[in-house]
Amino acid sequence: MEQVTLEFRGKQITATLNRGQTLSGEPLGRSEPPMWYLTIAGTALTKLPASPSDSEAEVQRKVLAWLEAHPDMLDRDQIVLGGG
């Protein structure tokens, strides 16, 4: 499983798995553990730690928990790229 998509409050959220490598499979120059990158309409929201045992249901649970803790992030105007 490389990607999980779910709907939350009328918004489509996508979690994409990054295992610390480029799309071609080359290792990144920096060491980063596997992470789920969350996007809304192609805009980055955050990243969450990935586990080898993650099932689709577990990823959805992690994403929903994060979204419920950060409901303001559903408004793309609140998203500040580059951190902040």
HTML snippet that shows the backbone in 3Dmol.js (N, CA, C, O; Angstrom):
<script src="https://3Dmol.org/build/3Dmol-min.js"></script>
<div id="view" style="width:600px;height:400px;position:relative"></div>
<script>
const pdb = `
ATOM      1  N   MET A   1       0.844  -1.169   0.000  1.00  0.00           N
ATOM      2  CA  MET A   1       0.000   0.000   0.000  1.00  0.00           C
ATOM      3  C   MET A   1       0.898   1.244   0.000  1.00  0.00           C
ATOM      4  O   MET A   1       1.731   1.431   0.887  1.00  0.00           O
ATOM      5  N   GLU A   2       0.708   2.065  -0.996  1.00  0.00           N
ATOM      6  CA  GLU A   2       1.517   3.272  -1.126  1.00  0.00           C
ATOM      7  C   GLU A   2       0.714   4.550  -0.909  1.00  0.00           C
ATOM      8  O   GLU A   2       1.281   5.611  -0.650  1.00  0.00           O
ATOM      9  N   GLN A   3      -0.620   4.442  -1.016  1.00  0.00           N
ATOM     10  CA  GLN A   3      -1.461   5.622  -0.929  1.00  0.00           C
ATOM     11  C   GLN A   3      -2.825   5.258  -0.350  1.00  0.00           C
ATOM     12  O   GLN A   3      -3.388   4.208  -0.659  1.00  0.00           O
ATOM     13  N   VAL A   4      -3.337   6.141   0.487  1.00  0.00           N
ATOM     14  CA  VAL A   4      -4.665   5.980   1.082  1.00  0.00           C
ATOM     15  C   VAL A   4      -5.396   7.300   0.893  1.00  0.00           C
ATOM     16  O   VAL A   4      -4.855   8.367   1.185  1.00  0.00           O
ATOM     17  N   THR A   5      -6.629   7.222   0.402  1.00  0.00           N
ATOM     18  CA  THR A   5      -7.444   8.417   0.207  1.00  0.00           C
ATOM     19  C   THR A   5      -8.708   8.281   1.043  1.00  0.00           C
ATOM     20  O   THR A   5      -9.318   7.213   1.094  1.00  0.00           O
ATOM     21  N   LEU A   6      -9.094   9.365   1.693  1.00  0.00           N
ATOM     22  CA  LEU A   6     -10.318   9.365   2.470  1.00  0.00           C
ATOM     23  C   LEU A   6     -10.970  10.734   2.382  1.00  0.00           C
ATOM     24  O   LEU A   6     -10.336  11.722   2.014  1.00  0.00           O
ATOM     25  N   GLU A   7     -12.244  10.769   2.727  1.00  0.00           N
ATOM     26  CA  GLU A   7     -12.971  12.026   2.738  1.00  0.00           C
ATOM     27  C   GLU A   7     -13.246  12.405   4.174  1.00  0.00           C
ATOM     28  O   GLU A   7     -13.633  11.568   4.989  1.00  0.00           O
ATOM     29  N   PHE A   8     -13.040  13.689   4.479  1.00  0.00           N
ATOM     30  CA  PHE A   8     -13.251  14.193   5.830  1.00  0.00           C
ATOM     31  C   PHE A   8     -13.905  15.562   5.710  1.00  0.00           C
ATOM     32  O   PHE A   8     -13.323  16.491   5.150  1.00  0.00           O
ATOM     33  N   ARG A   9     -15.107  15.677   6.233  1.00  0.00           N
ATOM     34  CA  ARG A   9     -15.856  16.937   6.196  1.00  0.00           C
ATOM     35  C   ARG A   9     -15.928  17.520   4.789  1.00  0.00           C
ATOM     36  O   ARG A   9     -15.758  18.722   4.586  1.00  0.00           O
ATOM     37  N   GLY A  10     -16.184  16.641   3.825  1.00  0.00           N
ATOM     38  CA  GLY A  10     -16.358  17.073   2.442  1.00  0.00           C
ATOM     39  C   GLY A  10     -15.071  17.343   1.677  1.00  0.00           C
ATOM     40  O   GLY A  10     -15.117  17.796   0.533  1.00  0.00           O
ATOM     41  N   LYS A  11     -13.930  17.072   2.289  1.00  0.00           N
ATOM     42  CA  LYS A  11     -12.629  17.292   1.647  1.00  0.00           C
ATOM     43  C   LYS A  11     -11.950  15.948   1.400  1.00  0.00           C
ATOM     44  O   LYS A  11     -12.027  15.042   2.230  1.00  0.00           O
ATOM     45  N   GLN A  12     -11.284  15.829   0.254  1.00  0.00           N
ATOM     46  CA  GLN A  12     -10.542  14.604  -0.042  1.00  0.00           C
ATOM     47  C   GLN A  12      -9.111  14.764   0.454  1.00  0.00           C
ATOM     48  O   GLN A  12      -8.403  15.691   0.061  1.00  0.00           O
ATOM     49  N   ILE A  13      -8.702  13.857   1.312  1.00  0.00           N
ATOM     50  CA  ILE A  13      -7.370  13.855   1.908  1.00  0.00           C
ATOM     51  C   ILE A  13      -6.624  12.631   1.387  1.00  0.00           C
ATOM     52  O   ILE A  13      -7.176  11.531   1.347  1.00  0.00           O
ATOM     53  N   THR A  14      -5.372  12.826   0.989  1.00  0.00           N
ATOM     54  CA  THR A  14      -4.551  11.726   0.493  1.00  0.00           C
ATOM     55  C   THR A  14      -3.322  11.583   1.382  1.00  0.00           C
ATOM     56  O   THR A  14      -2.651  12.566   1.698  1.00  0.00           O
ATOM     57  N   ALA A  15      -3.038  10.352   1.778  1.00  0.00           N
ATOM     58  CA  ALA A  15      -1.814  10.021   2.518  1.00  0.00           C
ATOM     59  C   ALA A  15      -0.957   9.172   1.587  1.00  0.00           C
ATOM     60  O   ALA A  15      -1.384   8.113   1.127  1.00  0.00           O
ATOM     61  N   THR A  16       0.257   9.647   1.314  1.00  0.00           N
ATOM     62  CA  THR A  16       1.163   8.951   0.411  1.00  0.00           C
ATOM     63  C   THR A  16       2.402   8.526   1.184  1.00  0.00           C
ATOM     64  O   THR A  16       3.010   9.332   1.888  1.00  0.00           O
ATOM     65  N   LEU A  17       2.770   7.263   1.051  1.00  0.00           N
ATOM     66  CA  LEU A  17       3.916   6.717   1.774  1.00  0.00           C
ATOM     67  C   LEU A  17       5.217   7.092   1.092  1.00  0.00           C
ATOM     68  O   LEU A  17       5.369   6.931  -0.119  1.00  0.00           O
ATOM     69  N   ASN A  18       6.161   7.598   1.891  1.00  0.00           N
ATOM     70  CA  ASN A  18       7.518   7.881   1.427  1.00  0.00           C
ATOM     71  C   ASN A  18       8.452   7.059   2.301  1.00  0.00           C
ATOM     72  O   ASN A  18       8.464   7.208   3.522  1.00  0.00           O
ATOM     73  N   ARG A  19       9.222   6.202   1.676  1.00  0.00           N
ATOM     74  CA  ARG A  19      10.149   5.335   2.419  1.00  0.00           C
ATOM     75  C   ARG A  19      11.565   5.886   2.415  1.00  0.00           C
ATOM     76  O   ARG A  19      12.521   5.120   2.532  1.00  0.00           O
ATOM     77  N   GLY A  20      11.720   7.200   2.284  1.00  0.00           N
ATOM     78  CA  GLY A  20      13.053   7.787   2.300  1.00  0.00           C
ATOM     79  C   GLY A  20      13.784   7.619   0.981  1.00  0.00           C
ATOM     80  O   GLY A  20      15.011   7.536   0.949  1.00  0.00           O
ATOM     81  N   GLN A  21      13.015   7.570  -0.127  1.00  0.00           N
ATOM     82  CA  GLN A  21      13.640   7.429  -1.435  1.00  0.00           C
ATOM     83  C   GLN A  21      12.869   8.253  -2.457  1.00  0.00           C
ATOM     84  O   GLN A  21      11.739   8.673  -2.206  1.00  0.00           O
ATOM     85  N   THR A  22      13.484   8.479  -3.599  1.00  0.00           N
ATOM     86  CA  THR A  22      12.832   9.205  -4.676  1.00  0.00           C
ATOM     87  C   THR A  22      11.839   8.278  -5.373  1.00  0.00           C
ATOM     88  O   THR A  22      11.791   7.080  -5.092  1.00  0.00           O
ATOM     89  N   LEU A  23      11.049   8.843  -6.283  1.00  0.00           N
ATOM     90  CA  LEU A  23      10.089   8.024  -7.018  1.00  0.00           C
ATOM     91  C   LEU A  23      10.759   6.916  -7.820  1.00  0.00           C
ATOM     92  O   LEU A  23      10.152   5.873  -8.064  1.00  0.00           O
ATOM     93  N   SER A  24      12.014   7.136  -8.236  1.00  0.00           N
ATOM     94  CA  SER A  24      12.730   6.112  -8.998  1.00  0.00           C
ATOM     95  C   SER A  24      13.380   5.063  -8.100  1.00  0.00           C
ATOM     96  O   SER A  24      13.990   4.113  -8.591  1.00  0.00           O
ATOM     97  N   GLY A  25      13.247   5.236  -6.766  1.00  0.00           N
ATOM     98  CA  GLY A  25      13.797   4.255  -5.840  1.00  0.00           C
ATOM     99  C   GLY A  25      15.177   4.591  -5.314  1.00  0.00           C
ATOM    100  O   GLY A  25      15.729   3.835  -4.514  1.00  0.00           O
ATOM    101  N   GLU A  26      15.754   5.716  -5.746  1.00  0.00           N
ATOM    102  CA  GLU A  26      17.067   6.129  -5.247  1.00  0.00           C
ATOM    103  C   GLU A  26      16.927   6.676  -3.830  1.00  0.00           C
ATOM    104  O   GLU A  26      15.965   7.385  -3.534  1.00  0.00           O
ATOM    105  N   PRO A  27      17.881   6.351  -2.947  1.00  0.00           N
ATOM    106  CA  PRO A  27      17.815   6.888  -1.581  1.00  0.00           C
ATOM    107  C   PRO A  27      17.958   8.404  -1.596  1.00  0.00           C
ATOM    108  O   PRO A  27      18.699   8.961  -2.407  1.00  0.00           O
ATOM    109  N   LEU A  28      17.241   9.064  -0.692  1.00  0.00           N
ATOM    110  CA  LEU A  28      17.399  10.501  -0.546  1.00  0.00           C
ATOM    111  C   LEU A  28      18.759  10.800   0.062  1.00  0.00           C
ATOM    112  O   LEU A  28      19.358   9.937   0.704  1.00  0.00           O
ATOM    113  N   GLY A  29      19.246  12.008  -0.134  1.00  0.00           N
ATOM    114  CA  GLY A  29      20.542  12.403   0.403  1.00  0.00           C
ATOM    115  C   GLY A  29      20.554  12.473   1.912  1.00  0.00           C
ATOM    116  O   GLY A  29      21.617  12.421   2.530  1.00  0.00           O
ATOM    117  N   ARG A  30      19.386  12.590   2.509  1.00  0.00           N
ATOM    118  CA  ARG A  30      19.295  12.647   3.967  1.00  0.00           C
ATOM    119  C   ARG A  30      18.564  11.401   4.464  1.00  0.00           C
ATOM    120  O   ARG A  30      17.812  10.768   3.723  1.00  0.00           O
ATOM    121  N   SER A  31      18.793  11.076   5.685  1.00  0.00           N
ATOM    122  CA  SER A  31      18.136   9.907   6.253  1.00  0.00           C
ATOM    123  C   SER A  31      16.804  10.324   6.861  1.00  0.00           C
ATOM    124  O   SER A  31      16.763  11.178   7.746  1.00  0.00           O
ATOM    125  N   GLU A  32      15.732   9.731   6.395  1.00  0.00           N
ATOM    126  CA  GLU A  32      14.406  10.011   6.936  1.00  0.00           C
ATOM    127  C   GLU A  32      13.656   8.698   7.064  1.00  0.00           C
ATOM    128  O   GLU A  32      13.631   7.899   6.128  1.00  0.00           O
ATOM    129  N   PRO A  33      13.050   8.474   8.212  1.00  0.00           N
ATOM    130  CA  PRO A  33      12.272   7.240   8.370  1.00  0.00           C
ATOM    131  C   PRO A  33      11.039   7.289   7.476  1.00  0.00           C
ATOM    132  O   PRO A  33      10.661   8.370   7.025  1.00  0.00           O
ATOM    133  N   PRO A  34      10.409   6.163   7.209  1.00  0.00           N
ATOM    134  CA  PRO A  34       9.185   6.153   6.401  1.00  0.00           C
ATOM    135  C   PRO A  34       8.124   7.071   7.014  1.00  0.00           C
ATOM    136  O   PRO A  34       7.910   7.076   8.226  1.00  0.00           O
ATOM    137  N   MET A  35       7.471   7.841   6.150  1.00  0.00           N
ATOM    138  CA  MET A  35       6.464   8.800   6.593  1.00  0.00           C
ATOM    139  C   MET A  35       5.271   8.769   5.653  1.00  0.00           C
ATOM    140  O   MET A  35       5.410   8.493   4.461  1.00  0.00           O
ATOM    141  N   TRP A  36       4.094   9.057   6.203  1.00  0.00           N
ATOM    142  CA  TRP A  36       2.890   9.288   5.417  1.00  0.00           C
ATOM    143  C   TRP A  36       2.774  10.790   5.215  1.00  0.00           C
ATOM    144  O   TRP A  36       2.672  11.541   6.185  1.00  0.00           O
ATOM    145  N   TYR A  37       2.787  11.233   3.966  1.00  0.00           N
ATOM    146  CA  TYR A  37       2.634  12.652   3.645  1.00  0.00           C
ATOM    147  C   TYR A  37       1.170  12.912   3.331  1.00  0.00           C
ATOM    148  O   TYR A  37       0.598  12.269   2.450  1.00  0.00           O
ATOM    149  N   LEU A  38       0.554  13.862   4.056  1.00  0.00           N
ATOM    150  CA  LEU A  38      -0.854  14.181   3.873  1.00  0.00           C
ATOM    151  C   LEU A  38      -1.002  15.399   2.984  1.00  0.00           C
ATOM    152  O   LEU A  38      -0.309  16.402   3.160  1.00  0.00           O
ATOM    153  N   THR A  39      -1.919  15.302   2.019  1.00  0.00           N
ATOM    154  CA  THR A  39      -2.218  16.426   1.138  1.00  0.00           C
ATOM    155  C   THR A  39      -3.724  16.599   1.019  1.00  0.00           C
ATOM    156  O   THR A  39      -4.498  15.656   1.187  1.00  0.00           O
ATOM    157  N   ILE A  40      -4.113  17.827   0.725  1.00  0.00           N
ATOM    158  CA  ILE A  40      -5.497  18.153   0.425  1.00  0.00           C
ATOM    159  C   ILE A  40      -5.471  18.924  -0.888  1.00  0.00           C
ATOM    160  O   ILE A  40      -4.863  19.991  -0.980  1.00  0.00           O
ATOM    161  N   ALA A  41      -6.126  18.385  -1.887  1.00  0.00           N
ATOM    162  CA  ALA A  41      -6.152  19.002  -3.225  1.00  0.00           C
ATOM    163  C   ALA A  41      -4.739  19.303  -3.711  1.00  0.00           C
ATOM    164  O   ALA A  41      -4.507  20.333  -4.345  1.00  0.00           O
ATOM    165  N   GLY A  42      -3.796  18.414  -3.418  1.00  0.00           N
ATOM    166  CA  GLY A  42      -2.423  18.566  -3.889  1.00  0.00           C
ATOM    167  C   GLY A  42      -1.552  19.472  -3.039  1.00  0.00           C
ATOM    168  O   GLY A  42      -0.369  19.637  -3.337  1.00  0.00           O
ATOM    169  N   THR A  43      -2.106  20.067  -1.985  1.00  0.00           N
ATOM    170  CA  THR A  43      -1.345  20.950  -1.106  1.00  0.00           C
ATOM    171  C   THR A  43      -0.923  20.175   0.140  1.00  0.00           C
ATOM    172  O   THR A  43      -1.748  19.530   0.787  1.00  0.00           O
ATOM    173  N   ALA A  44       0.364  20.243   0.469  1.00  0.00           N
ATOM    174  CA  ALA A  44       0.886  19.511   1.617  1.00  0.00           C
ATOM    175  C   ALA A  44       0.295  20.034   2.919  1.00  0.00           C
ATOM    176  O   ALA A  44       0.190  21.240   3.138  1.00  0.00           O
ATOM    177  N   LEU A  45      -0.092  19.087   3.781  1.00  0.00           N
ATOM    178  CA  LEU A  45      -0.600  19.430   5.102  1.00  0.00           C
ATOM    179  C   LEU A  45       0.427  19.141   6.183  1.00  0.00           C
ATOM    180  O   LEU A  45       0.814  20.023   6.950  1.00  0.00           O
ATOM    181  N   THR A  46       0.861  17.885   6.231  1.00  0.00           N
ATOM    182  CA  THR A  46       1.796  17.454   7.264  1.00  0.00           C
ATOM    183  C   THR A  46       2.328  16.079   6.898  1.00  0.00           C
ATOM    184  O   THR A  46       1.991  15.543   5.842  1.00  0.00           O
ATOM    185  N   LYS A  47       3.145  15.512   7.749  1.00  0.00           N
ATOM    186  CA  LYS A  47       3.596  14.131   7.590  1.00  0.00           C
ATOM    187  C   LYS A  47       3.457  13.428   8.923  1.00  0.00           C
ATOM    188  O   LYS A  47       3.596  14.034   9.985  1.00  0.00           O
ATOM    189  N   LEU A  48       3.179  12.133   8.844  1.00  0.00           N
ATOM    190  CA  LEU A  48       2.987  11.306  10.025  1.00  0.00           C
ATOM    191  C   LEU A  48       3.893  10.084   9.930  1.00  0.00           C
ATOM    192  O   LEU A  48       4.109   9.569   8.833  1.00  0.00           O
ATOM    193  N   PRO A  49       4.425   9.612  11.045  1.00  0.00           N
ATOM    194  CA  PRO A  49       5.285   8.432  11.010  1.00  0.00           C
ATOM    195  C   PRO A  49       4.561   7.211  10.435  1.00  0.00           C
ATOM    196  O   PRO A  49       3.389   6.973  10.725  1.00  0.00           O
ATOM    197  N   ALA A  50       5.273   6.458   9.630  1.00  0.00           N
ATOM    198  CA  ALA A  50       4.738   5.215   9.055  1.00  0.00           C
ATOM    199  C   ALA A  50       5.330   4.028   9.795  1.00  0.00           C
ATOM    200  O   ALA A  50       6.439   4.088  10.326  1.00  0.00           O
ATOM    201  N   SER A  51       4.566   2.958   9.815  1.00  0.00           N
ATOM    202  CA  SER A  51       5.005   1.721  10.447  1.00  0.00           C
ATOM    203  C   SER A  51       4.879   0.593   9.431  1.00  0.00           C
ATOM    204  O   SER A  51       3.943   0.594   8.632  1.00  0.00           O
ATOM    205  N   PRO A  52       5.801  -0.368   9.441  1.00  0.00           N
ATOM    206  CA  PRO A  52       5.690  -1.493   8.505  1.00  0.00           C
ATOM    207  C   PRO A  52       4.376  -2.252   8.639  1.00  0.00           C
ATOM    208  O   PRO A  52       3.930  -2.891   7.686  1.00  0.00           O
ATOM    209  N   SER A  53       3.759  -2.189   9.801  1.00  0.00           N
ATOM    210  CA  SER A  53       2.509  -2.924  10.028  1.00  0.00           C
ATOM    211  C   SER A  53       1.265  -2.104   9.699  1.00  0.00           C
ATOM    212  O   SER A  53       0.150  -2.576   9.923  1.00  0.00           O
ATOM    213  N   ASP A  54       1.427  -0.884   9.170  1.00  0.00           N
ATOM    214  CA  ASP A  54       0.271  -0.043   8.858  1.00  0.00           C
ATOM    215  C   ASP A  54      -0.658  -0.723   7.858  1.00  0.00           C
ATOM    216  O   ASP A  54      -0.236  -1.139   6.779  1.00  0.00           O
ATOM    217  N   SER A  55      -1.904  -0.824   8.228  1.00  0.00           N
ATOM    218  CA  SER A  55      -2.951  -1.284   7.312  1.00  0.00           C
ATOM    219  C   SER A  55      -3.667  -0.038   6.807  1.00  0.00           C
ATOM    220  O   SER A  55      -3.456   1.057   7.329  1.00  0.00           O
ATOM    221  N   GLU A  56      -4.505  -0.201   5.801  1.00  0.00           N
ATOM    222  CA  GLU A  56      -5.268   0.947   5.305  1.00  0.00           C
ATOM    223  C   GLU A  56      -6.111   1.548   6.425  1.00  0.00           C
ATOM    224  O   GLU A  56      -6.191   2.770   6.557  1.00  0.00           O
ATOM    225  N   ALA A  57      -6.735   0.697   7.225  1.00  0.00           N
ATOM    226  CA  ALA A  57      -7.566   1.168   8.335  1.00  0.00           C
ATOM    227  C   ALA A  57      -6.729   1.927   9.364  1.00  0.00           C
ATOM    228  O   ALA A  57      -7.188   2.934   9.902  1.00  0.00           O
ATOM    229  N   GLU A  58      -5.514   1.463   9.644  1.00  0.00           N
ATOM    230  CA  GLU A  58      -4.643   2.136  10.610  1.00  0.00           C
ATOM    231  C   GLU A  58      -4.215   3.502  10.087  1.00  0.00           C
ATOM    232  O   GLU A  58      -4.190   4.470  10.847  1.00  0.00           O
ATOM    233  N   VAL A  59      -3.881   3.597   8.809  1.00  0.00           N
ATOM    234  CA  VAL A  59      -3.493   4.878   8.221  1.00  0.00           C
ATOM    235  C   VAL A  59      -4.679   5.840   8.285  1.00  0.00           C
ATOM    236  O   VAL A  59      -4.516   7.005   8.647  1.00  0.00           O
ATOM    237  N   GLN A  60      -5.859   5.358   7.936  1.00  0.00           N
ATOM    238  CA  GLN A  60      -7.047   6.207   8.016  1.00  0.00           C
ATOM    239  C   GLN A  60      -7.274   6.694   9.445  1.00  0.00           C
ATOM    240  O   GLN A  60      -7.639   7.850   9.658  1.00  0.00           O
ATOM    241  N   ARG A  61      -7.059   5.819  10.419  1.00  0.00           N
ATOM    242  CA  ARG A  61      -7.221   6.206  11.830  1.00  0.00           C
ATOM    243  C   ARG A  61      -6.235   7.306  12.198  1.00  0.00           C
ATOM    244  O   ARG A  61      -6.612   8.285  12.841  1.00  0.00           O
ATOM    245  N   LYS A  62      -4.954   7.152  11.790  1.00  0.00           N
ATOM    246  CA  LYS A  62      -3.938   8.170  12.081  1.00  0.00           C
ATOM    247  C   LYS A  62      -4.299   9.506  11.449  1.00  0.00           C
ATOM    248  O   LYS A  62      -4.193  10.555  12.084  1.00  0.00           O
ATOM    249  N   VAL A  63      -4.728   9.457  10.186  1.00  0.00           N
ATOM    250  CA  VAL A  63      -5.070  10.675   9.461  1.00  0.00           C
ATOM    251  C   VAL A  63      -6.272  11.353  10.114  1.00  0.00           C
ATOM    252  O   VAL A  63      -6.254  12.564  10.333  1.00  0.00           O
ATOM    253  N   LEU A  64      -7.312  10.587  10.426  1.00  0.00           N
ATOM    254  CA  LEU A  64      -8.504  11.161  11.059  1.00  0.00           C
ATOM    255  C   LEU A  64      -8.177  11.772  12.419  1.00  0.00           C
ATOM    256  O   LEU A  64      -8.690  12.839  12.757  1.00  0.00           O
ATOM    257  N   ALA A  65      -7.335  11.111  13.194  1.00  0.00           N
ATOM    258  CA  ALA A  65      -6.948  11.652  14.503  1.00  0.00           C
ATOM    259  C   ALA A  65      -6.229  12.984  14.328  1.00  0.00           C
ATOM    260  O   ALA A  65      -6.481  13.931  15.073  1.00  0.00           O
ATOM    261  N   TRP A  66      -5.332  13.061  13.340  1.00  0.00           N
ATOM    262  CA  TRP A  66      -4.607  14.316  13.104  1.00  0.00           C
ATOM    263  C   TRP A  66      -5.573  15.399  12.634  1.00  0.00           C
ATOM    264  O   TRP A  66      -5.503  16.532  13.110  1.00  0.00           O
ATOM    265  N   LEU A  67      -6.477  15.069  11.704  1.00  0.00           N
ATOM    266  CA  LEU A  67      -7.427  16.054  11.190  1.00  0.00           C
ATOM    267  C   LEU A  67      -8.348  16.569  12.291  1.00  0.00           C
ATOM    268  O   LEU A  67      -8.645  17.763  12.343  1.00  0.00           O
ATOM    269  N   GLU A  68      -8.799  15.681  13.166  1.00  0.00           N
ATOM    270  CA  GLU A  68      -9.663  16.110  14.262  1.00  0.00           C
ATOM    271  C   GLU A  68      -8.927  17.031  15.229  1.00  0.00           C
ATOM    272  O   GLU A  68      -9.539  17.911  15.834  1.00  0.00           O
ATOM    273  N   ALA A  69      -7.623  16.835  15.377  1.00  0.00           N
ATOM    274  CA  ALA A  69      -6.816  17.692  16.243  1.00  0.00           C
ATOM    275  C   ALA A  69      -6.440  19.009  15.568  1.00  0.00           C
ATOM    276  O   ALA A  69      -6.048  19.958  16.246  1.00  0.00           O
ATOM    277  N   HIS A  70      -6.556  19.077  14.232  1.00  0.00           N
ATOM    278  CA  HIS A  70      -6.174  20.271  13.461  1.00  0.00           C
ATOM    279  C   HIS A  70      -7.258  20.641  12.446  1.00  0.00           C
ATOM    280  O   HIS A  70      -6.967  20.718  11.252  1.00  0.00           O
ATOM    281  N   PRO A  71      -8.494  20.871  12.884  1.00  0.00           N
ATOM    282  CA  PRO A  71      -9.591  21.121  11.941  1.00  0.00           C
ATOM    283  C   PRO A  71      -9.390  22.370  11.090  1.00  0.00           C
ATOM    284  O   PRO A  71      -9.931  22.457   9.987  1.00  0.00           O
ATOM    285  N   ASP A  72      -8.622  23.335  11.585  1.00  0.00           N
ATOM    286  CA  ASP A  72      -8.375  24.554  10.820  1.00  0.00           C
ATOM    287  C   ASP A  72      -7.566  24.295   9.554  1.00  0.00           C
ATOM    288  O   ASP A  72      -7.568  25.128   8.647  1.00  0.00           O
ATOM    289  N   MET A  73      -6.880  23.166   9.473  1.00  0.00           N
ATOM    290  CA  MET A  73      -6.055  22.869   8.309  1.00  0.00           C
ATOM    291  C   MET A  73      -6.886  22.430   7.108  1.00  0.00           C
ATOM    292  O   MET A  73      -6.340  22.262   6.018  1.00  0.00           O
ATOM    293  N   LEU A  74      -8.187  22.242   7.282  1.00  0.00           N
ATOM    294  CA  LEU A  74      -9.034  21.889   6.149  1.00  0.00           C
ATOM    295  C   LEU A  74      -9.279  23.084   5.235  1.00  0.00           C
ATOM    296  O   LEU A  74      -9.710  22.926   4.093  1.00  0.00           O
ATOM    297  N   ASP A  75      -9.004  24.265   5.741  1.00  0.00           N
ATOM    298  CA  ASP A  75      -9.141  25.482   4.946  1.00  0.00           C
ATOM    299  C   ASP A  75      -7.790  25.776   4.318  1.00  0.00           C
ATOM    300  O   ASP A  75      -6.845  26.139   5.019  1.00  0.00           O
ATOM    301  N   ARG A  76      -7.688  25.621   2.998  1.00  0.00           N
ATOM    302  CA  ARG A  76      -6.398  25.789   2.314  1.00  0.00           C
ATOM    303  C   ARG A  76      -5.776  27.155   2.572  1.00  0.00           C
ATOM    304  O   ARG A  76      -4.558  27.299   2.472  1.00  0.00           O
ATOM    305  N   ASP A  77      -6.593  28.174   2.906  1.00  0.00           N
ATOM    306  CA  ASP A  77      -6.045  29.498   3.190  1.00  0.00           C
ATOM    307  C   ASP A  77      -5.217  29.498   4.460  1.00  0.00           C
ATOM    308  O   ASP A  77      -4.390  30.391   4.648  1.00  0.00           O
ATOM    309  N   GLN A  78      -5.414  28.523   5.336  1.00  0.00           N
ATOM    310  CA  GLN A  78      -4.661  28.431   6.582  1.00  0.00           C
ATOM    311  C   GLN A  78      -3.329  27.697   6.425  1.00  0.00           C
ATOM    312  O   GLN A  78      -2.516  27.677   7.349  1.00  0.00           O
ATOM    313  N   ILE A  79      -3.109  27.098   5.265  1.00  0.00           N
ATOM    314  CA  ILE A  79      -1.911  26.301   5.056  1.00  0.00           C
ATOM    315  C   ILE A  79      -0.760  27.215   4.682  1.00  0.00           C
ATOM    316  O   ILE A  79      -0.849  27.981   3.722  1.00  0.00           O
ATOM    317  N   VAL A  80       0.327  27.133   5.447  1.00  0.00           N
ATOM    318  CA  VAL A  80       1.513  27.932   5.186  1.00  0.00           C
ATOM    319  C   VAL A  80       2.614  26.993   4.715  1.00  0.00           C
ATOM    320  O   VAL A  80       3.131  26.200   5.503  1.00  0.00           O
ATOM    321  N   LEU A  81       2.976  27.073   3.448  1.00  0.00           N
ATOM    322  CA  LEU A  81       4.011  26.193   2.927  1.00  0.00           C
ATOM    323  C   LEU A  81       5.371  26.580   3.500  1.00  0.00           C
ATOM    324  O   LEU A  81       5.655  27.758   3.720  1.00  0.00           O
ATOM    325  N   GLY A  82       6.194  25.582   3.732  1.00  0.00           N
ATOM    326  CA  GLY A  82       7.522  25.829   4.285  1.00  0.00           C
ATOM    327  C   GLY A  82       7.497  25.901   5.796  1.00  0.00           C
ATOM    328  O   GLY A  82       8.480  26.311   6.415  1.00  0.00           O
ATOM    329  N   GLY A  83       6.401  25.514   6.391  1.00  0.00           N
ATOM    330  CA  GLY A  83       6.312  25.516   7.855  1.00  0.00           C
ATOM    331  C   GLY A  83       5.615  26.772   8.347  1.00  0.00           C
ATOM    332  O   GLY A  83       5.204  27.631   7.566  1.00  0.00           O
ATOM    333  N   GLY A  84       5.498  26.851   9.624  1.00  0.00           N
ATOM    334  CA  GLY A  84       4.892  28.047  10.191  1.00  0.00           C
ATOM    335  C   GLY A  84       3.636  27.763  10.949  1.00  0.00           C
ATOM    336  O   GLY A  84       3.016  28.683  11.483  1.00  0.00           O
TER     337      GLY A  84
END
`;
const viewer = $3Dmol.createViewer("view");
viewer.addModel(pdb, "pdb");
viewer.setStyle({}, {cartoon: {color: "spectrum"}});
viewer.zoomTo();
viewer.render();
</script>
